[in-house]
Amino acid sequence: MELDGSAVVSIGRGMLVLVGFHRDDTDTDLEYIAGKLLDLRIFDDGAGVMNQTLSETGGGLLLVSQFTLYGDARKGRRPSYSDAMPPGPAREMFNRFVARCRALHPAVEQGVFGAEMMVSLVNWGPVTILLDSARLF
């Protein structure tokens, strides 16, 4: 990940997680998603079966805040972001989310909240999964 032309953080094999918070999210949502994320068996085992968690592979976790995940483009041509948590509370929630993930996994990096970053991804697999706590409670 680059910011102003300089490398900020990087991980090897692991997960790049784009994190967006809904305006109604609470710490309960944060706890659920952090736990679920780190318990997903999405990495190949020795037999080539998706059967291992991030911790079992020793992979890195890169968390990047991304309010545009809550963009609603159903009307008009400009997405509405009214469902996204406002920046101040979202920054606090993101920091708590990073801290929770670090408590669960030793190799966690984070992007710079609110910055325009150049994020590069080599999607090995590819495996792309949407986790939304609102669909679960």
C-alpha beads as a LAMMPS data file, in Angstrom:
LAMMPS data file: protein, C-alpha beads

137 atoms
136 bonds

1 atom types
1 bond types

-500.0 500.0 xlo xhi
-500.0 500.0 ylo yhi
-500.0 500.0 zlo zhi

Masses

1 110.0

Atoms # bond

1 1 1 0.000 0.000 0.000
2 1 1 1.357 3.411 -0.980
3 1 1 0.618 6.864 0.379
4 1 1 2.108 9.901 -1.372
5 1 1 4.328 7.628 -3.471
6 1 1 5.909 5.821 -0.520
7 1 1 5.236 2.302 0.685
8 1 1 3.305 2.454 3.963
9 1 1 2.529 -1.168 4.793
10 1 1 2.520 -4.521 3.102
11 1 1 1.825 -8.146 3.886
12 1 1 2.732 -11.328 2.104
13 1 1 0.200 -14.117 1.825
14 1 1 -2.877 -13.357 3.842
15 1 1 -6.015 -11.231 3.686
16 1 1 -6.716 -7.740 2.473
17 1 1 -9.912 -6.638 4.220
18 1 1 -11.829 -3.557 3.125
19 1 1 -13.722 -2.392 6.203
20 1 1 -16.808 -0.216 6.125
21 1 1 -19.073 0.633 9.041
22 1 1 -22.814 1.172 8.804
23 1 1 -24.142 4.167 10.713
24 1 1 -25.921 1.797 13.140
25 1 1 -22.987 -0.566 13.790
26 1 1 -21.963 -1.164 17.398
27 1 1 -19.144 -2.944 19.170
28 1 1 -21.259 -6.114 18.972
29 1 1 -20.974 -5.960 15.162
30 1 1 -17.260 -5.254 15.432
31 1 1 -16.670 -8.249 17.729
32 1 1 -18.695 -10.568 15.520
33 1 1 -16.925 -9.594 12.301
34 1 1 -13.431 -9.739 13.842
35 1 1 -14.079 -13.230 15.186
36 1 1 -15.712 -14.464 12.004
37 1 1 -12.979 -13.029 9.812
38 1 1 -10.211 -14.785 11.672
39 1 1 -12.085 -18.094 11.869
40 1 1 -12.834 -18.387 8.148
41 1 1 -11.370 -21.551 6.663
42 1 1 -10.445 -20.113 3.273
43 1 1 -6.810 -21.155 2.858
44 1 1 -5.726 -24.406 1.246
45 1 1 -4.404 -27.224 3.379
46 1 1 -1.841 -29.763 2.176
47 1 1 -4.517 -31.497 0.084
48 1 1 -5.508 -28.280 -1.696
49 1 1 -8.806 -27.965 0.189
50 1 1 -9.897 -24.645 1.709
51 1 1 -9.620 -25.884 5.263
52 1 1 -7.251 -23.545 7.120
53 1 1 -7.693 -20.215 8.891
54 1 1 -5.423 -17.219 8.581
55 1 1 -3.801 -18.065 11.909
56 1 1 -3.088 -21.623 10.809
57 1 1 -1.238 -20.339 7.751
58 1 1 0.637 -17.615 9.618
59 1 1 -0.559 -15.089 7.051
60 1 1 -0.861 -11.354 7.419
61 1 1 -4.028 -9.300 7.780
62 1 1 -4.232 -5.869 6.148
63 1 1 -7.210 -3.747 7.228
64 1 1 -8.205 -0.766 5.072
65 1 1 -11.076 1.553 5.954
66 1 1 -13.480 1.955 3.027
67 1 1 -16.698 3.933 3.602
68 1 1 -17.632 3.570 -0.076
69 1 1 -18.687 -0.018 0.644
70 1 1 -21.940 1.568 1.811
71 1 1 -22.440 3.461 -1.440
72 1 1 -25.994 3.106 -2.724
73 1 1 -26.231 3.672 -6.469
74 1 1 -29.798 2.478 -7.007
75 1 1 -31.045 6.005 -7.704
76 1 1 -29.468 8.486 -10.063
77 1 1 -25.847 8.437 -11.129
78 1 1 -24.128 9.555 -7.934
79 1 1 -23.918 7.056 -5.068
80 1 1 -25.340 8.048 -1.717
81 1 1 -23.223 7.325 1.334
82 1 1 -25.879 8.145 3.922
83 1 1 -25.752 4.582 5.309
84 1 1 -22.040 4.886 6.097
85 1 1 -20.966 5.820 9.607
86 1 1 -19.783 9.465 9.796
87 1 1 -15.980 9.921 9.725
88 1 1 -15.392 10.727 13.426
89 1 1 -17.214 7.726 14.888
90 1 1 -15.974 5.531 12.002
91 1 1 -12.340 6.374 12.815
92 1 1 -12.910 5.376 16.443
93 1 1 -14.697 2.170 15.405
94 1 1 -11.927 1.325 12.925
95 1 1 -9.279 1.785 15.621
96 1 1 -11.223 -0.515 17.971
97 1 1 -11.617 -3.050 15.138
98 1 1 -7.869 -3.023 14.462
99 1 1 -7.152 -3.453 18.183
100 1 1 -9.580 -6.387 18.404
101 1 1 -8.030 -8.094 15.375
102 1 1 -4.550 -7.572 16.842
103 1 1 -5.714 -9.229 20.054
104 1 1 -6.790 -12.265 18.004
105 1 1 -3.972 -12.436 15.424
106 1 1 -0.292 -11.448 15.675
107 1 1 0.274 -10.131 12.131
108 1 1 -2.095 -7.185 11.551
109 1 1 -1.329 -4.093 9.485
110 1 1 -3.619 -1.175 8.761
111 1 1 -4.103 1.504 6.190
112 1 1 -4.259 5.205 7.032
113 1 1 -7.835 6.133 7.905
114 1 1 -9.332 8.638 5.470
115 1 1 -6.230 8.871 3.280
116 1 1 -6.197 8.325 -0.465
117 1 1 -3.994 5.266 -0.727
118 1 1 -2.884 3.162 -3.650
119 1 1 -3.729 -0.392 -2.649
120 1 1 -2.226 -3.209 -4.705
121 1 1 -3.585 -6.728 -4.559
122 1 1 -2.533 -10.027 -6.018
123 1 1 -5.698 -12.040 -5.533
124 1 1 -4.562 -15.626 -5.223
125 1 1 -7.504 -17.908 -5.677
126 1 1 -9.423 -15.678 -5.957
127 1 1 -11.518 -15.718 -2.817
128 1 1 -13.665 -12.659 -2.169
129 1 1 -16.244 -12.784 0.604
130 1 1 -18.719 -10.232 1.933
131 1 1 -19.265 -10.271 5.694
132 1 1 -22.149 -8.130 6.913
133 1 1 -23.243 -8.421 10.525
134 1 1 -26.644 -6.857 9.723
135 1 1 -27.542 -9.982 7.765
136 1 1 -26.812 -12.205 10.747
137 1 1 -28.516 -10.701 13.782

Bonds

1 1 1 2
2 1 2 3
3 1 3 4
4 1 4 5
5 1 5 6
6 1 6 7
7 1 7 8
8 1 8 9
9 1 9 10
10 1 10 11
11 1 11 12
12 1 12 13
13 1 13 14
14 1 14 15
15 1 15 16
16 1 16 17
17 1 17 18
18 1 18 19
19 1 19 20
20 1 20 21
21 1 21 22
22 1 22 23
23 1 23 24
24 1 24 25
25 1 25 26
26 1 26 27
27 1 27 28
28 1 28 29
29 1 29 30
30 1 30 31
31 1 31 32
32 1 32 33
33 1 33 34
34 1 34 35
35 1 35 36
36 1 36 37
37 1 37 38
38 1 38 39
39 1 39 40
40 1 40 41
41 1 41 42
42 1 42 43
43 1 43 44
44 1 44 45
45 1 45 46
46 1 46 47
47 1 47 48
48 1 48 49
49 1 49 50
50 1 50 51
51 1 51 52
52 1 52 53
53 1 53 54
54 1 54 55
55 1 55 56
56 1 56 57
57 1 57 58
58 1 58 59
59 1 59 60
60 1 60 61
61 1 61 62
62 1 62 63
63 1 63 64
64 1 64 65
65 1 65 66
66 1 66 67
67 1 67 68
68 1 68 69
69 1 69 70
70 1 70 71
71 1 71 72
72 1 72 73
73 1 73 74
74 1 74 75
75 1 75 76
76 1 76 77
77 1 77 78
78 1 78 79
79 1 79 80
80 1 80 81
81 1 81 82
82 1 82 83
83 1 83 84
84 1 84 85
85 1 85 86
86 1 86 87
87 1 87 88
88 1 88 89
89 1 89 90
90 1 90 91
91 1 91 92
92 1 92 93
93 1 93 94
94 1 94 95
95 1 95 96
96 1 96 97
97 1 97 98
98 1 98 99
99 1 99 100
100 1 100 101
101 1 101 102
102 1 102 103
103 1 103 104
104 1 104 105
105 1 105 106
106 1 106 107
107 1 107 108
108 1 108 109
109 1 109 110
110 1 110 111
111 1 111 112
112 1 112 113
113 1 113 114
114 1 114 115
115 1 115 116
116 1 116 117
117 1 117 118
118 1 118 119
119 1 119 120
120 1 120 121
121 1 121 122
122 1 122 123
123 1 123 124
124 1 124 125
125 1 125 126
126 1 126 127
127 1 127 128
128 1 128 129
129 1 129 130
130 1 130 131
131 1 131 132
132 1 132 133
133 1 133 134
134 1 134 135
135 1 135 136
136 1 136 137
